Amino acid sequence: MKKILALVLSFIFCFQTLVFAEIFDASVEYTDIRNKTQDEIFTGKTETLEKKDVINMTVSQVLDGSFTVEGDEFFAEVTSDVYGDKGVIVPKGTIAHGAVIQKAEARRLGRNAWIEMDFDYLITPDGREIPIEGHVSTRLNPITETAQIAVQDLGYTVAGGAVGGLFALNLFGLEAAIASHGYTIAAGAAAGGAWGLGMALIRKGHDVLIAPGDEIKVKIKSDVELPVYREEALLQHELFYPGLEIRITNIKHEKDPFDVANTITLNLTISNRSDKILSGLDMALINDYNVTYRPSIFGDTKLMFKRIKPGETVIGSVSFAVDNINRTFWLVFFDTKTRLPLTKISVDNAYKNVSARTKKKNDKVRKKKNYKKQEEDLLEMM
């Protein structure tokens, strides 16, 4: 029943995304700072990207331990601004070039696959190529991996013993267990424990898969001196309509009912002093690839069905399910009659004013899980 429900909801979500992506066509414009002068882009100050600093990125292609080979090149994109004490030194959207230097496939005895990657240069939004030394690895410390495998093996053995004991109790009954002073249950537990240990020994570790949208943390291996950007130079282009004021007061990254971090929830204050009637059904989120997303049925749907007349002010939240939560987005309201965009409000611009506490929570939500729960593994094999 759960699988059927999941398939139905998945179909609804995919249908909703595809249909509305085709209906609306509202090309967004984003700031191209390559056309600006150096004085317009930079403050004139410099800052050091220090050794051991960490940059959050997402890859542009799938990296899989089973088919990716050593030497494969790829590109990644910086997913959040890197700040120094004086301002932004590596802006979101900066492209990084990397290569796979080493990898291993999943093996028996629960040993997981892993990939190690090096980065050698960045391409900034203003067109500069900056040499760097960066590194990221999904490989666990040998001691940590051994300890993890030991805990998992113990879990398999204990779980197997519990299953074996219950099986013996159901097979021979409580009376036989009492008459044998518990030996029937003990024998069943021993057999189940042996089965669990055997499964632990032959089980294969998890494959490693890094896909676009997954966030990786790249550790810098040497100091790099970088200029500090002006905040206004990095602001995304926006479109405003006279008398219509829309403010994004908070931005939360959340998981959908399937535990996938693909939902962006916006807290909005909408003050309509224009000559237009706004409808929540004419609201959308558009990314820098011009893909359009409608409000999600899994979030707060009050604003989705709200009509905001001239003279009204509304405060509320709306959620959008997107394919890659790390992209650049604009909140767009369309004219009900002409279907042309009335406003385009940059989510990235608003995110600069989000509290550090909220940003920290968002980082935790986006963090990729590397391992499935032991209970799920055991249930799959049973």
Helices and strands as residue ranges (DSSP letters): H 2-23, G 33-35, H 38-41, E 42-49, E 54-59, E 63-64, E 73-78, E 82-83, E 88-90, E 95-104, E 114-123, E 129-137, H 142-179, H 183-202, E 209-210, E 215-220, E 224-229, G 231-234, E 244-255, E 261-272, E 278-279, G 280-282, E 283-287, E 292-293, G 303-305, E 307-308, E 313-321, E 329-334, E 341-346, H 347-351, H 356-366, H 374-381
